[in-house]
Amino acid sequence: MPDFSASPLVEQLEENLFSALEKLAAQIASSERTLIDLSSGSPHQPTPPAVVAALQVAAVQPGNHDYPSFWGKPALREAIAHFYQRQYGVRLDPEREIAVFHGAHIAVGGLPRALLHPGQYLISTDPCYPVYRSAALQAQARFYGIPLDAARQFQPDFSCVPEEVARNAGLLMLNYPHNPTGALATSALFDDALAFVKHWHIPLVHDFAYAAIGSHAGEQPLSLLSRPEASEWGVEIYTLSKTFLMAGWRFGFAAGNASMIAAFKKLHTHSYSTVFGAVQDAAIAALQLPAQEMAQLVAVYHQRRRRVLDALDAMHWPVEPHQGTFFLWLPVPAGFSAQQLTEHLLYQAQVLVAPGHGFGPGGEGYIRLSLTADDDNLAEALKRIAALKLFS
Ligand SMILES: Cc1ncc(COP(=O)(O)O)c(C=O)c1O
């Protein structure tokens, strides 16, 4: 059988951090040790029954068995507009300001390809969700990560961006609540970002993947689009994966500046095609769930965060308690690199975490721990980690 070489583009891509971790987990699991995986970002909770029921009804409707429209059903785009109005007080034009697709990953990769010119910079943060770096590469662009610092609560300082980078920038891409640091956006952060993109005349993309998961119950993370003029300069990506426990369903949307949405939609018709009509109907059911019910879906992460923070405190692990997303970003103890601590936890405690440097060089010195494992596994993992006496 001939062994074909991959394209230069694929050769340049690093292995996806999470596919590498999945392989590692499988290796350890097959050597018959009970591995507890705290590296993953899948909610591991059932999708709300009303959404599953909507899919069941929609799946048997013949209208959903044809090719769907490239633009998504009008009722779905209306539901998205209502959802943004209800949650964030933001008005959107369902025709021109909304695009739908198979999960945020599609837009995270697709928006840079739709907007960047070869050689331009995609500016984001360091550390960041790893796909932003490969998205720049796939767009033939260069990546610049604004270094994030715990002393600034991981808020980017736009005045640090070198002038050469800013002058040649084609896109600013942010993500708050921030994966992996858990930092939450302040209105000052978004206003600074908007001032930066206006000054350099570049578009802004905000990946709002953890829109529903602040640092405690009742804290609603800030939407970029709720800031003045934001929908003129930017687009926000939203996913149903985390908010509505629908990771396997692959549904997301982007909303904001009409020219950015149009460029992305054009690329989308060529690269990714359409979303199954029944998934669109189920997405409408999810977006129409009462806000209170939505909050209950993610309440479990707040309870777990509290318990994990208490357990880490008992180990004398110094952790910033005000973190959103369903991860915790933990500094490694003295004497360990992120990789060394990850291996120590893996081989001595059979607990898999994500090493910070997998999110960029700025993640060195940290590990990311997920709150998506069930309560028993989380408790057992913490017991095993405590036994290692990392801080005594
Ligand atoms: C910051 C961030 N953006 C995007 C995604 C992808 O989300 P989706 O499931 O909608 O593809 C994730 C998933 O973990 C994420 O953490």
The ligand as a Gaussian input file, in Angstrom:
#p B3LYP/6-31G(d) Opt

LIG

0 1
 C      -12.382000      27.868000      24.746000
 C      -13.092000      26.839000      23.929000
 N      -13.544000      27.166000      22.712000
 C      -14.173000      26.273000      21.931000
 C      -14.390000      24.979000      22.357000
 C      -15.067000      24.016000      21.433000
 O      -16.415000      23.879000      21.751000
 P      -17.425000      23.012000      20.893000
 O      -17.779000      21.841000      21.724000
 O      -18.613000      23.862000      20.666000
 O      -16.762000      22.651000      19.598000
 C      -13.951000      24.585000      23.620000
 C      -14.155000      23.207000      24.075000
 O      -13.575000      22.722000      25.011000
 C      -13.278000      25.537000      24.431000
 O      -12.817000      25.220000      25.647000

